[in-house]
């Protein structure tokens, strides 16, 4: 069975736009997965209060046969291949590549290490704007329409 999943991409170390493009290519190469669409790149201010460079963000739309937990592990492997070491970084600190599983079909998932929909996605313009660029009618399970969530941020 295939599932549509949305992945948030972000980074602010090195050549972030090139890293995100490489991350998108790696997503397209995942087994049992097809990249359906990718948003443009968005430059956004960091959150979390740590002084650092602006981030480059995007969202990818995948069709996949991978289970949500297997997809998450694949995302972590792509991050590591791009130089990310989650064990050494500060929460909300600088990173080469951050991949977040935002949505996995219309499922609500809460297992150790994985919460879907991503728990803060409806609070983040840098997630909602690129998401709506590629999926203008998308609904966030348990929250509602993404465009309405974006309007609440204004």
Secondary structure as UniProt FT lines:
FT   STRAND          3..11
FT   HELIX           16..28
FT   TURN            31..32
FT   STRAND          33..38
FT   STRAND          42..44
FT   STRAND          55..64
FT   HELIX           68..81
FT   TURN            82..83
FT   HELIX           86..88
FT   TURN            91..92
FT   STRAND          98..104
FT   TURN            105..106
FT   STRAND          109..111
FT   TURN            112..113
FT   STRAND          114..116
FT   TURN            119..120
FT   HELIX           121..123
FT   HELIX           125..134
FT   TURN            136..137
FT   STRAND          139..140
FT   TURN            141..143
FT   STRAND          144..145
FT   HELIX           146..153
//
